[in-house]
Amino acid sequence: MVRILAVLFGIAFIFMGVVGGGVFPRLIQNGLLYGYFSVDAMHNLVYLATGAASLIAAINRTVSKAFFILFGLGFAAIAGMGVARQGDIYFMHNALFDNYLFSGAAIIFLLIGLSAAR
């Protein structure tokens, strides 16, 4: 099950990275994807890298668990920095909804990674 979730999250994050790159301009309004999430090159790279890593991690259950735990901690750190620094992280700007996205992804990723059967 954890491998299937890795594939699904990989597809979703790659889709966000591609859409944020301007492939579907109707989904981007005022520099915001779906009207909520910041769109810039760094966000797109984060989404694409996460999606690619998730698809690669789907090769093995142990690797998938490690992916969800490590990226869950990474997203928690990004969300925490976004809140602590009021949206201005060292390498990218986070809007309020970006913090929600990263916090939600961190919680979901950690739940999946920590609760997956051995």
C-alpha positions in Angstrom: 0.0 0.0 0.0 2.8 2.4 0.8 4.3 1.9 -2.6 0.9 2.7 -4.3 0.7 5.9 -2.2 4.2 6.9 -3.2 3.2 6.6 -6.9 0.0 8.6 -6.4 1.8 11.4 -4.5 4.6 11.3 -7.1 2.1 11.9 -9.9 0.3 14.6 -7.9 3.5 16.6 -7.1 4.8 16.3 -10.7 1.4 17.6 -11.9 1.7 20.6 -9.5 5.2 21.3 -10.7 4.3 21.1 -14.4 1.1 23.2 -13.9 3.0 25.8 -11.9 5.4 26.1 -14.8 2.7 27.7 -16.9 1.6 24.7 -19.0 -2.0 25.4 -18.1 -2.2 29.2 -17.7 -5.9 29.2 -16.8 -5.0 27.5 -13.5 -2.7 30.4 -12.5 -4.2 33.7 -11.4 -2.1 36.6 -10.1 0.9 34.4 -9.7 -1.0 31.8 -7.6 -1.7 28.2 -8.6 -5.4 27.5 -8.2 -5.6 31.0 -6.8 -3.9 29.9 -3.5 -0.4 28.5 -3.9 2.6 30.6 -4.8 4.1 29.9 -8.3 7.8 30.5 -8.9 10.7 28.5 -10.2 11.8 27.3 -6.7 8.3 26.0 -5.8 8.1 24.2 -9.2 11.5 22.6 -8.5 10.5 21.5 -5.0 7.3 19.9 -6.4 9.0 18.2 -9.3 11.9 16.9 -7.1 9.4 15.6 -4.6 7.4 13.9 -7.3 10.4 12.3 -8.9 11.8 11.1 -5.6 8.4 9.7 -4.7 8.2 7.7 -7.9 11.7 6.5 -7.5 11.0 5.5 -3.9 8.0 3.4 -5.1 10.4 0.6 -6.2 10.6 -0.8 -2.6 8.4 -0.7 0.5 11.4 0.1 2.8 12.5 2.9 0.5 8.9 4.2 0.3 8.7 4.3 4.1 12.0 6.2 4.3 10.9 8.6 1.6 7.7 9.5 3.5 9.5 10.0 6.8 12.3 12.1 5.4 10.2 14.2 3.1 7.6 14.6 5.9 10.3 16.0 8.2 11.5 18.2 5.3 8.1 19.6 4.6 7.6 20.2 8.4 10.8 22.1 8.4 9.8 24.2 5.4 6.4 24.9 7.0 8.0 25.8 10.3 10.4 28.2 8.6 7.5 29.7 6.6 5.6 30.5 9.8 8.6 31.6 11.8 9.9 33.9 9.1 6.5 35.1 8.1 6.6 33.5 4.7 10.1 34.6 3.6 12.2 31.5 3.7 15.9 31.7 2.7 15.4 30.2 -0.7 11.7 30.8 -1.5 8.6 32.8 -0.5 5.7 31.0 1.1 2.2 32.4 1.1 -0.1 31.3 3.9 -1.7 28.6 1.8 1.8 27.2 1.0 2.4 26.8 4.7 -0.9 24.9 4.9 0.1 22.7 2.0 3.5 21.9 3.4 2.1 21.4 6.9 -0.6 19.0 5.5 1.9 17.2 3.4 4.2 16.8 6.4 1.5 15.4 8.6 0.2 13.0 5.9 3.7 11.9 4.9 4.8 11.2 8.5 1.6 9.3 9.2 2.1 7.1 6.1 5.8 6.6 6.8 5.4 5.9 10.5 2.3 3.7 10.3 3.3 1.6 7.3 3.7 -2.1 8.2 7.2 -3.4 8.4 
